[in-house]
Amino acid sequence: MSQIEAQIMGQGYALGCPEGAEERLQQAVGAVDSAMCKIRDAGKIKARERIAVLAAINIAFDIGESSKEAHPPFPMNITDLEQLISRLDEALADDGKLL
């Protein structure tokens, strides 16, 4: 397992990453950062935890929309959601757990 440095909403995170998946993880970090910054910049929500939850919901919804043909209708299966929440918990370790 390797480690990458990532920036989400201007805050640095050290993230564990399986060997060979660094580019995919950086793309995921970029998507999360973009989603969170968009919510923050809308100006209605300030708390990082709430921004993260809304970004996770938006990303999960987008994944469900884009995979309708390949999978049964949304919602995502519980394993996918647990993995997403686990990754968010890791990224927000200094801010507290989401659940």
C-alpha positions in Angstrom: 0.0 0.0 0.0 1.3 3.4 -0.9 0.3 6.8 0.4 -0.6 9.9 -1.5 -1.0 13.5 -0.3 -4.4 15.1 -1.3 -6.0 18.5 -0.9 -9.8 18.7 -0.3 -11.2 22.2 0.3 -7.7 23.5 0.9 -7.0 21.0 3.7 -4.2 18.4 3.3 -4.8 14.7 3.8 -2.5 11.7 3.7 -4.5 8.8 2.1 -3.6 5.1 1.9 -3.8 3.7 -1.6 -3.4 0.3 -3.1 -0.4 0.0 -5.4 -1.2 1.0 -8.9 -4.4 2.8 -8.0 -2.9 6.3 -7.3 -4.3 7.9 -10.4 -7.8 6.6 -9.7 -7.6 7.8 -6.1 -6.4 11.2 -7.3 -9.4 11.4 -9.7 -11.7 10.5 -6.8 -10.1 13.1 -4.6 -10.6 15.7 -7.4 -14.3 14.7 -7.7 -14.8 15.0 -3.9 -12.9 18.3 -3.8 -14.9 19.7 -6.7 -18.3 18.6 -5.2 -17.4 19.9 -1.7 -16.1 23.3 -3.0 -19.2 23.7 -5.2 -21.5 23.2 -2.1 -19.3 25.5 0.1 -19.1 28.2 -2.6 -22.9 28.2 -2.9 -22.7 29.9 0.5 -25.6 28.2 2.4 -23.6 25.6 4.3 -20.4 26.2 6.3 -19.9 23.1 8.4 -17.3 20.8 6.7 -19.2 17.7 7.9 -22.5 18.8 6.3 -20.7 19.7 3.1 -19.1 16.3 3.1 -22.4 14.5 3.6 -24.1 16.5 0.8 -21.1 15.9 -1.5 -21.3 12.1 -0.8 -25.0 12.0 -1.5 -24.5 14.0 -4.8 -21.7 11.7 -5.9 -23.6 8.6 -5.0 -26.6 9.9 -6.9 -24.5 10.6 -9.9 -23.0 7.1 -9.8 -26.5 5.6 -9.6 -27.7 7.7 -12.5 -24.7 6.8 -14.7 -25.0 3.1 -14.0 -28.7 2.6 -14.5 -28.2 0.4 -17.6 -25.5 -1.7 -16.0 -27.2 -2.3 -12.6 -30.6 -2.5 -11.1 -32.1 0.9 -10.3 -30.6 3.0 -7.5 -30.0 2.9 -4.6 -26.4 1.6 -4.5 -25.9 -1.6 -2.6 -25.0 -1.3 1.1 -21.4 -2.4 0.6 -20.8 0.5 -1.9 -22.3 3.0 0.5 -20.3 1.6 3.5 -17.1 1.9 1.5 -17.9 5.5 0.5 -18.7 6.4 4.1 -15.5 4.7 5.3 -13.4 6.7 2.9 -15.1 9.9 3.9 -14.5 9.1 7.6 -10.8 8.5 6.8 -10.6 11.8 4.9 -12.3 13.7 7.7 -10.6 11.9 10.6 -9.6 15.2 12.2 -13.1 16.6 11.9 -14.9 13.6 13.3 -16.9 10.7 12.0 -19.9 11.1 9.8 -21.9 8.4 11.5 
